[in-house]
Amino acid sequence: PAPTPEATPAPTPAPSLAPTPAPTPAPSPPRGPENGTETGMVIKFSTTIKVNDAAEFCESEAVSDAAAQGFAGLSEDLDPSWISVECEAISSLRRLSQDGRRLEEAVQLSYIISVPPSASIVVVQNIEAVISGAKAEELKTVLNDALSATEFKIMEVTSISDPVVMTNAESPTPAPPTDDDKGNGEQKATTDSHTKEHAALGGAALLAPLLLACA
């Protein structure tokens, strides 16, 4: 008889590959002293500059806006809306040219940068580094660029202070006096006045018998 052909074994199916799980995103670090600004941060510094007319310079509303816009140009992390600038004329002596024209007067620009809680602590550190590393000529250039639409020009930047960083809780704004405070002050003044009157009358009453005895 003819030999029986051997049965061809069925191919072994390839094992199916399990789908690769998507990586779990790392949780955002909690805000706090190291990873964020829980209550927001305040950065303060000042710069002294020289201008032609300190009084007019500080009285112009355009100057504060330009000073904020100009400084914000030094860092991508800075939003001009975070910056407020106070201008103070500090020069009591005026340098005059030979024909009597004023040459320059000193002005102090005080910057307050209010970094919101949504910004990370890295942003605060970057802004602090920008202030610490700012050069006088660099600051003069960006401020004058921002002032180009006005009649003012900065002649010289003479100093830039070190930044001071604090939380909003550490930088309280004093509350204005209330009507109750004023009333208490008036009442205290009235009470003090009455006390002095009673003291004077009491002293006169004590002296009267002594004067009669001497007479």
Buried (B, 14 or more C-beta within 10 A) or exposed (E): EEEEEEEEEEEEEEEEEEEEEEEEEEEEEEBEEEEBBBEBBBBBBBBBBBBBBBEBBBEBEBBBBBBBBBBBBBBEBBBEEBBEBEBEBEBEEEEEEEEEEEEBBBBBBBBBBBBBEEBBBEBBEBBBEBBEEBEBEEBBBBBBEBBEEEEBEBBEBBEBBEBEBEBBEEBEEEEEEEEEEEEEEEEEEEEEEEEEEEEEEEEEEEEEEEEEEEE
